[in-house]
Amino acid sequence: MDFTLSIITAEKILALFIMLCFGVLGNKMGLLDKQREKMLSNLLINLITPVTFFVSFQQEFDSDKFMGLLITFGIAALAHLIPIAIGHFAFKDDPKHQWQIDRYCCTYGNCAFIGIPLIQNILGYEGVFYVTAFITIFNILVFTHGVRLISDGEAHTDLLHSVILNPIFIGIGLGLVCYLCRFMLPPIVLDPLRTLGNCNTPIAMLVAGSSLTGTNFKQILKSGRTYSVSVIRLIIVPLIMIAICALLHIEQNVALSTIICAGAPVGTMATVLAVQYDKDAAYSSGLFAFTTIICLITLPFVVAIYSLVM
């Protein structure tokens, strides 16, 4: 019984937590505000993360890894469809009309700001390579099912601009084409891109930490639904994915990349959509803050269960 992987995960999460605390400190010192958070988020999503994904494909073609990537697409689809089903039965209409937020937050985690940095720190670019499949499924579903859920079925997203022309999707697409065509950039070009991609983790943690400030934790802790969403998002869904990966004998890096993304905390996209479609943005922001802190405990626990089962 080897819990080395769980210990490594705990150490990496502790490192992320320390960086996250500097984000909180930066906000308190007036160095990070909502405007700067937005600027750094845009920089991360539109430039650094696409570069990170592109660099992950800069490796020799390997048929086993490519098959692992295809398998990740299928596992990632299950990692979203399962919480969609659970949320449908777990959360019905309520006086405050928060059920849409509950269902959304059960399904869509913070892959960009928590999942990718953690996997990059544990598995390196090989882990990021597999995460590209998870992110692709995430983007397709969040801009179709997710938007329609929050908007009560009224919004119709332009899939072309929201997904296909998304910088992250472009980075994945270009990287995949280079990978399949066996095209490798020369070191003089690849090395600075890799250095830029390594900025993904610290910037993501600074933004996440700054976003936590000003959260009314007393109000969050009073809501029983907070705990329900958190248990489903952080424990039940990743445990189900562990069982599926174990039954199907999924390769370790594929399984671990998917499980960590499946167990990532609630993302800020829930709040963005809540504001846009006049839902309870304070509640979704509270779920983001609460699950982000709790995942410091739940993710090492989930990886420990994975180590025990596998």
C-alpha positions as CSV (number, residue, x, y, z in Angstrom):
1,M,0.0,0.0,0.0
2,D,1.9,3.1,-1.3
3,F,0.7,6.5,-0.3
4,T,3.6,8.3,-1.8
5,L,1.4,9.9,-4.5
6,S,-1.0,11.2,-1.8
7,I,1.9,12.7,0.2
8,I,3.2,14.4,-2.9
9,T,-0.3,15.8,-3.7
10,A,-0.5,17.1,-0.1
11,E,2.9,18.8,-0.4
12,K,2.0,20.3,-3.8
13,I,-1.4,21.6,-2.5
14,L,0.4,23.1,0.5
15,A,2.7,24.9,-1.9
16,L,-0.3,26.1,-3.9
17,F,-2.0,27.2,-0.6
18,I,1.1,29.3,0.3
19,M,0.9,31.1,-3.1
20,L,-2.8,31.5,-2.6
21,C,-2.2,33.3,0.7
22,F,0.1,35.7,-1.1
23,G,-2.9,36.5,-3.4
24,V,-5.0,37.3,-0.3
25,L,-2.1,39.4,1.1
26,G,-1.7,41.2,-2.2
27,N,-5.4,42.1,-2.1
28,K,-5.2,43.3,1.5
29,M,-2.2,45.5,0.6
30,G,-4.1,47.0,-2.3
31,L,-1.8,45.5,-4.9
32,L,-4.6,43.3,-6.3
33,D,-8.2,44.5,-6.8
34,K,-11.1,43.4,-9.0
35,Q,-9.7,45.2,-12.0
36,R,-6.2,43.7,-11.6
37,E,-7.8,40.3,-10.9
38,K,-9.7,40.5,-14.2
39,M,-6.5,41.6,-16.1
40,L,-4.5,38.7,-14.7
41,S,-7.4,36.3,-15.4
42,N,-7.6,37.4,-19.0
43,L,-3.8,37.1,-19.3
44,L,-3.9,33.6,-17.9
45,I,-6.9,32.3,-19.9
46,N,-6.1,34.0,-23.2
47,L,-2.3,33.6,-23.3
48,I,-0.5,31.6,-20.6
49,T,-2.9,28.6,-20.4
50,P,-3.1,28.2,-24.2
51,V,0.7,28.3,-24.3
52,T,0.9,25.7,-21.4
53,F,-1.4,23.4,-23.4
54,F,0.5,23.9,-26.6
55,V,3.8,23.1,-24.9
56,S,2.4,19.9,-23.4
57,F,2.0,18.5,-27.0
58,Q,5.7,19.3,-27.8
59,Q,6.9,15.7,-27.4
60,E,7.7,12.7,-29.5
61,F,4.5,11.0,-30.8
62,D,3.6,7.9,-28.7
63,S,0.7,5.7,-29.8
64,D,0.1,4.7,-26.2
65,K,-0.1,8.3,-25.0
66,F,-2.4,9.2,-27.9
67,M,-4.7,6.3,-27.0
68,G,-4.6,7.6,-23.4
69,L,-5.6,11.0,-24.7
70,L,-8.6,9.5,-26.5
71,I,-9.6,7.6,-23.4
72,T,-9.4,10.8,-21.4
73,F,-12.1,12.3,-23.6
74,G,-14.5,9.5,-22.7
75,I,-13.6,9.5,-19.0
76,A,-13.9,13.3,-19.0
77,A,-17.4,13.1,-20.5
78,L,-18.5,10.7,-17.7
79,A,-16.9,13.1,-15.1
80,H,-19.4,15.7,-16.3
81,L,-22.5,13.6,-17.1
82,I,-22.4,11.9,-13.7
83,P,-22.7,15.1,-11.6
84,I,-25.3,16.5,-14.1
85,A,-27.4,13.4,-13.2
86,I,-26.7,13.7,-9.5
87,G,-27.5,17.4,-9.4
88,H,-30.8,16.8,-11.3
89,F,-32.1,14.5,-8.5
90,A,-30.4,16.2,-5.6
91,F,-31.5,19.8,-6.1
92,K,-35.0,20.8,-6.9
93,D,-36.6,24.3,-7.1
94,D,-36.3,26.4,-4.0
95,P,-37.7,29.8,-2.7
96,K,-34.4,31.5,-3.5
97,H,-34.1,29.8,-6.9
98,Q,-30.6,28.6,-6.1
99,W,-31.0,25.2,-7.6
100,Q,-29.5,26.2,-11.0
101,I,-26.4,27.4,-9.1
102,D,-26.3,24.1,-7.1
103,R,-26.5,21.9,-10.2
104,Y,-24.0,24.0,-12.1
105,C,-21.4,24.0,-9.2
106,C,-21.8,20.2,-8.8
107,T,-20.7,19.7,-12.4
108,Y,-18.2,22.4,-13.4
109,G,-15.0,22.7,-11.3
110,N,-12.1,25.1,-11.3
111,C,-9.9,23.2,-13.8
112,A,-8.0,26.3,-15.0
113,F,-7.0,27.8,-11.6
114,I,-6.7,24.7,-9.4
115,G,-6.8,21.6,-11.6
116,I,-4.2,22.5,-14.1
117,P,-1.6,24.0,-11.7
118,L,-1.9,21.0,-9.4
119,I,-1.6,18.4,-12.2
120,Q,1.3,20.4,-13.7
121,N,3.1,20.3,-10.4
122,I,2.5,16.6,-9.8
123,L,2.7,15.0,-13.2
124,G,4.4,17.7,-15.2
125,Y,3.5,18.4,-18.9
126,E,2.5,14.8,-19.4
127,G,-0.4,15.4,-17.0
128,V,-1.3,18.6,-18.7
129,F,-1.3,16.7,-22.0
130,Y,-4.2,14.6,-20.8
131,V,-5.9,17.5,-19.1
132,T,-6.4,19.1,-22.6
133,A,-9.1,16.4,-23.3
134,F,-10.8,17.2,-20.0
135,I,-10.7,21.0,-20.7
136,T,-12.1,20.5,-24.2
137,I,-15.2,18.5,-22.9
138,F,-15.5,21.1,-20.1
139,N,-15.6,24.1,-22.5
140,I,-18.1,22.4,-24.8
141,L,-20.5,21.5,-22.0
142,V,-20.1,24.7,-19.9
143,F,-21.1,26.9,-22.9
144,T,-24.0,24.7,-23.9
145,H,-25.5,22.9,-20.9
146,G,-24.0,25.2,-18.3
147,V,-25.2,28.5,-19.9
148,R,-28.7,27.1,-20.6
149,L,-29.0,25.8,-17.0
150,I,-28.2,29.2,-15.4
151,S,-30.3,31.1,-17.9
152,D,-33.4,28.9,-17.5
153,G,-32.9,27.7,-21.0
154,E,-33.3,31.2,-22.5
155,A,-29.7,31.7,-23.7
156,H,-28.2,30.2,-26.8
157,T,-24.5,30.3,-26.9
158,D,-22.5,30.8,-30.2
159,L,-20.5,27.6,-30.0
160,L,-18.1,28.8,-32.7
161,H,-16.9,31.8,-30.8
162,S,-17.3,30.4,-27.3
163,V,-15.5,27.1,-27.9
164,I,-13.8,26.7,-31.2
165,L,-12.3,30.2,-31.4
166,N,-11.5,30.2,-27.6
167,P,-7.8,30.8,-27.2
168,I,-7.5,27.7,-25.0
169,F,-9.1,25.5,-27.7
170,I,-6.9,27.1,-30.3
171,G,-3.8,26.3,-28.2
172,I,-5.0,22.7,-27.8
173,G,-5.8,22.4,-31.5
174,L,-2.5,23.7,-32.7
175,G,-0.6,21.5,-30.2
176,L,-2.5,18.4,-31.3
177,V,-1.8,19.1,-35.0
178,C,1.9,19.5,-34.2
179,Y,1.8,16.3,-32.2
180,L,0.1,14.3,-34.9
181,C,2.4,15.7,-37.6
182,R,5.5,15.1,-35.5
183,F,6.5,18.7,-35.6
184,M,8.7,19.9,-32.8
185,L,9.8,23.5,-32.3
186,P,13.5,24.2,-32.0
187,P,14.7,24.7,-28.4
188,I,15.4,28.4,-29.0
189,V,11.6,28.8,-29.5
190,L,10.3,26.1,-27.2
191,D,12.3,27.0,-24.1
192,P,10.8,30.5,-23.7
193,L,7.3,29.1,-24.3
194,R,7.9,26.5,-21.6
195,T,9.1,29.3,-19.2
196,L,5.9,31.3,-20.0
197,G,3.8,28.2,-19.4
198,N,5.4,27.7,-16.0
199,C,3.9,31.1,-15.0
200,N,0.5,29.4,-15.1
201,T,0.6,28.2,-11.5
202,P,1.7,31.3,-9.6
203,I,-0.6,33.7,-11.5
204,A,-3.6,31.3,-11.1
205,M,-3.0,31.1,-7.3
206,L,-2.6,34.9,-6.9
207,V,-5.9,35.4,-8.7
208,A,-7.7,32.7,-6.7
209,G,-6.3,34.0,-3.4
210,S,-7.3,37.6,-4.2
211,S,-10.8,36.4,-5.2
212,L,-11.4,34.9,-1.7
213,T,-11.1,38.2,0.1
214,G,-14.3,39.9,1.2
215,T,-16.3,36.6,1.3
216,N,-18.9,36.4,4.1
217,F,-17.9,32.9,5.4
218,K,-20.5,33.1,8.3
219,Q,-23.3,33.4,5.8
220,I,-21.9,30.6,3.7
221,L,-21.6,28.2,6.7
222,K,-25.3,28.8,7.6
223,S,-26.5,27.2,4.4
224,G,-27.0,23.5,4.4
225,R,-26.9,23.5,0.6
226,T,-23.2,24.7,0.8
227,Y,-22.3,21.3,2.4
228,S,-24.4,19.3,-0.1
229,V,-22.8,20.9,-3.1
230,S,-19.3,20.5,-1.6
231,V,-19.7,16.8,-0.7
232,I,-21.0,16.0,-4.2
233,R,-18.4,18.2,-6.0
234,L,-15.3,17.4,-3.8
235,I,-15.9,13.8,-2.6
236,I,-18.8,11.8,-4.3
237,V,-17.9,12.6,-8.0
238,P,-14.1,12.0,-7.7
239,L,-14.8,8.8,-5.8
240,I,-17.1,7.6,-8.5
241,M,-14.4,8.4,-11.1
242,I,-11.9,6.4,-9.0
243,A,-14.2,3.4,-9.1
244,I,-14.7,3.8,-12.9
245,C,-11.0,4.1,-13.5
246,A,-10.3,1.1,-11.3
247,L,-12.9,-1.1,-13.1
248,L,-11.6,-0.1,-16.5
249,H,-7.9,-0.3,-15.5
250,I,-7.2,3.2,-16.7
251,E,-3.5,4.1,-16.9
252,Q,-2.3,6.1,-13.8
253,N,-1.6,9.5,-15.4
254,V,-4.8,9.4,-17.3
255,A,-6.8,8.4,-14.3
256,L,-5.1,10.9,-11.9
257,S,-5.5,13.8,-14.3
258,T,-9.2,13.1,-14.6
259,I,-9.8,12.5,-10.9
260,I,-8.1,15.7,-9.8
261,C,-10.1,17.7,-12.4
262,A,-13.2,15.9,-11.3
263,G,-12.5,16.8,-7.7
264,A,-11.5,20.5,-8.3
265,P,-13.4,23.1,-6.3
266,V,-16.2,25.3,-7.8
267,G,-14.9,27.8,-10.3
268,T,-15.5,31.6,-10.7
269,M,-17.4,31.0,-14.0
270,A,-20.4,30.2,-11.9
271,T,-20.4,33.7,-10.4
272,V,-19.8,35.3,-13.9
273,L,-22.9,33.5,-15.3
274,A,-24.9,34.2,-12.1
275,V,-24.3,37.9,-12.5
276,Q,-25.1,37.8,-16.2
277,Y,-28.4,36.0,-15.8
278,D,-29.5,37.6,-12.5
279,K,-29.0,34.7,-10.2
280,D,-27.6,34.7,-6.7
281,A,-24.0,35.7,-7.4
282,A,-23.1,36.1,-3.7
283,Y,-24.1,32.4,-3.1
284,S,-22.1,31.1,-6.1
285,S,-19.1,33.2,-5.0
286,G,-19.5,31.7,-1.5
287,L,-19.4,28.2,-2.9
288,F,-16.2,29.1,-4.8
289,A,-14.5,30.3,-1.6
290,F,-15.7,27.5,0.6
291,T,-14.9,24.7,-1.8
292,T,-11.5,26.2,-2.7
293,I,-10.4,26.1,1.0
294,I,-11.9,22.7,1.7
295,C,-10.3,21.1,-1.4
296,L,-6.9,21.5,0.4
297,I,-8.1,18.6,2.5
298,T,-10.4,16.7,0.1
299,L,-7.9,16.4,-2.8
300,P,-5.2,14.6,-0.8
301,F,-7.9,12.4,0.6
302,V,-9.2,11.5,-2.8
303,V,-5.7,10.8,-4.1
304,A,-5.1,8.6,-1.0
305,I,-8.2,6.6,-1.9
306,Y,-7.0,6.3,-5.5
307,S,-3.6,5.0,-4.2
308,L,-5.4,2.5,-2.0
309,V,-7.7,1.2,-4.7
310,M,-5.2,1.2,-7.6
